[in-house]
Amino acid sequence: MINENLKKICEEKDISAYHLAKITQLPISVVAKIIRDEVKNPRLDTIIKIADALNVTLDELVGRKRK
């Protein structure tokens, strides 16, 4: 689920995986694995860095909807 949301948000903001890795200071391999859904449960600190870099909430990034 996170990989689909991440792809969508990056496309909307015109941010490549490489650029996202640079602004989050995460290895490109980590970002790429999340996008390819090879990492099912990324670390919370990784998700926070990505959400902050994309200027979205954690809920938006992980696809959580409020009831």
PyMOL commands that set and color helices and strands:
alter all, ss='L'
color gray80, all
select helices_A, chain A and resi 2-13+17-24+28-35+44-54+58-62
alter helices_A, ss='H'
color red, helices_A
deselect
rebuild
show_as cartoon
